[in-house]
Amino acid sequence: MNLRAQMAEDACAILDTDELGEQVTWTDSAGSQLQRAVRVIEQPERQTIRRAHIWTPRATTTTSAGNTFRLRRGVDVTTWVILYSDPAETGLQRHYCFEQLPETVTLSRRKPQGTRAGQRRFVTSTTDTSVRAKWFQSSAEITATEDGRRRRMAGEFYLVLQSIPENLAAMDLVQSGGRSYRIERLEQGFTKADLPYLILERSD
């Protein structure tokens, strides 16, 4: 055994004995809850979201993107989500995480439907009420009407998503307070450390 492998084995042993690691409640992709010891190292924020990376023993903790773990520090309890993991080269594996986004929004898919008079209307076909998200910025822009004379201020709103629903086209978004928004477009980060976000306009 070379020195690198020996150090990784020793680090795993330290994590398992809580000398360096912290006890967390781990929820895997099957929904099972397990007690695990991990080493949580907080990182600078990105997109105004708290980030961290953790080290886990590869042999005893199997992880995948979307797994969550709950960390208690005194009276402060936070839930973290695995974003992605580095390939494991030794007995330790590093995972990049972000704090679970605080709000849930409702996404409704609109399906066109014809009427007897030949008009088109939209009816709601599917609804997802548990999409986790976080509002992080808003702005206002001056827009011109079709005649080019009248101008008005139109607000743009930015919403970070924890996961991307399939086919965002023809979807409406409703905030927890009841405000409705129209999805203009989806933006993806240039690196895998960024979460996707929506650019929205008010529709009510």
URDAQUI-V641978 format. One record per pair of residues at least 12 apart in sequence whose C-alpha atoms are under 6 Angstrom apart, sorted by the first residue. I is the first residue (numbers start at 1). J is the second residue. Records with the same first field share a line. If there is no record, write none. Layout:
I=J + J
This chain:
8=91 + 92
9=91
12=57
15=37
16=37
21=37 + 38 + 39
22=37 + 38
23=36 + 37
24=36 + 70 + 71
25=69 + 70
26=69
27=67 + 68 + 69
28=67
29=67
38=55 + 56
39=54 + 55
40=54
41=53
50=98 + 99
51=97 + 98
52=97
53=95 + 96 + 97
54=94 + 95
55=93 + 94
56=92 + 93
57=91 + 92
58=91 + 92 + 93
65=82 + 83 + 84
66=81 + 82
67=81 + 82
68=80 + 81
79=99 + 100
80=98 + 99 + 100
81=97 + 98 + 100
82=97
83=96 + 97
84=96
101=132 + 133 + 134
103=132 + 133 + 134
104=130 + 131 + 132 + 133
105=131 + 174 + 175 + 176
106=128 + 129 + 173 + 174
107=127 + 128 + 172 + 173
108=126 + 127 + 171 + 172
109=124 + 125 + 126 + 171
110=122 + 123 + 124 + 170 + 171
111=123 + 125
132=162
133=160 + 161 + 162
134=159 + 160
135=158 + 159
137=158
138=156 + 157 + 158
139=155 + 156
140=154 + 155 + 156
141=153 + 154
156=200 + 201
157=199 + 200
158=198 + 199
159=197 + 198
160=196 + 197
161=196 + 197
180=203 + 204
181=201 + 202 + 203
182=200 + 201 + 203
183=200
184=199 + 200
185=198 + 199
186=198
